[in-house]
């Protein structure tokens, strides 16, 4: 095997499938494939040169000397505002479109669609690159509804459904709780009680920027992940729907004008690769704006530093906040549960907004090839398959960049208490490029009438995604609290097992039970001693 991205990244479970290495290979040795595990990864053909390392230099998970903070400082050195998690930035905003139909069909408040349309209108770009449904249909635009009667047909496997019900109960005795935790792990509860449940104070966050600390933590994280000894001996029996003969549900597409943006409005919790669109960008001259997750944005910056043509054509990178990615199996698993049977999936709307529910309680709406539809309202699947890290790429464990530090603007949901009742969705925005900031600070008269936009404090934007920040830091650097370490081990086991086993419901349910028990003990230990004693005496 040659010394390249295959040997140094893919075989070490650090590939996110961005495809930048493939489009950058000067000898066309690599090609991307959506594997049976539901993730994209490059494959090597013949002709790799021993002394060529371009694929490694553009990989977001190989380069050790170009961390996100350094790329951010280099790209936005003139900006004065700085935070450890944002990097350098210009301003922060709260945003939504006033047109209800457009707002409902957007991922949150419609900030991304607004940016791309304004960039086209102001003549700042010739093309946009966004994620679109692979069939390029209008399923997403047609399926944002105001009622949730369709949710009556939802289903969950009995073991996960029971687990979710039990997780909401608050009347367990501490003795029973601890019994659930000691099956295969021993925990020092005195140490857990003395440890702060808030592991990431402001001082510790600032320490994350220390280069030596980062390198040491990477080694620690690598050792921690490698200790999850699942040999995956049954990988031949793994059943994932995203095999090499399957057609992906989403793709990146080059959009030529604002009218084509309608099919790119919503979210896509699905693996994507930039391989094809970057090759098209190399062939077609013009100014491009690209929508990208943090790791993809970093890969684009690295590739641009090695390719002058690419650098001249990437005008803007529109970043999206990210806590973790998901493989194709995540979508197919939830579709199976929603339909109560296995069907060939044709389309997905990941932001089916439901009137009267909280902003977080949107559904996933699926359409099968036979035309039937079903909805997963995420009431229990979010806990079972999202926060548990099921079907999450292992490469995500090596990333702490939530706020896309390499992007010119960053978009996210307004996960703030004040915004939870607004089910239509609200966006928060961090700007870094002056031309994009002007879209919010100096909108045209026509735009001003169509949008709500106001400045918001950086602290509130940070607060909206703090749980994501803490989760990624905990995965990367490790948890201080022994109970938190225990929970982390269970999630890493789920993540690694689900990477090769589609039918993993029982495996997940068993570990969710342990996670729920540990969380209850954490909650009990966080109470004042007198209150905790009263609760214990009440149920003892």
Buried (B, 14 or more C-beta within 10 A) or exposed (E): EBEBBBBBBBEBBBBBBBBBBBBBBEEEBBEBBBBBBBBBBBEBEEEBEEEBBBBBBBBBBBBEEBBBBBBBBEBBEEBEBBBBBBBBBBBBBBBBBEEEEBBBBBBBBBBBBBBBBBBBEEEBBBBBBBBBBBBEBEBBBEBBBEEBEBBEEBBBBEBBBBBBEEBEEEEBBBEEBBEBBEEEEEBEBEEBBEBEBEBBEEEBBEBBBEEEEBEEBBEEBBEBBEEBEBEEEEEEEBEBBBBEEBEBBBBBBBBEEBEBBBBBBBBBBBBBBBBBBBBBBBEEEEBBBBBBBBBBBBBBBBBBBEBEEBEEBBBBBBBBBBBBBBBBBBBBBBBBBBBEEEBEBBBBBBBBBBEEBEBEBBBBBBBBEEEEBBBBBBBBBBBBBBBBBBBBBBBBBBBBBBBBBBBBBBBBBBBBEEBBEBBBBBBBBBBBBEBBBBBBBEBEEEBEEBBBBEEBEBEBBBBBBBEBBBBBBBBBBBBBBBBBBBBBBBBBBBBBBBBBBBEBBEBBBBBBBBBBBBBBBBEBBEEEEEEBEEBEEEEE
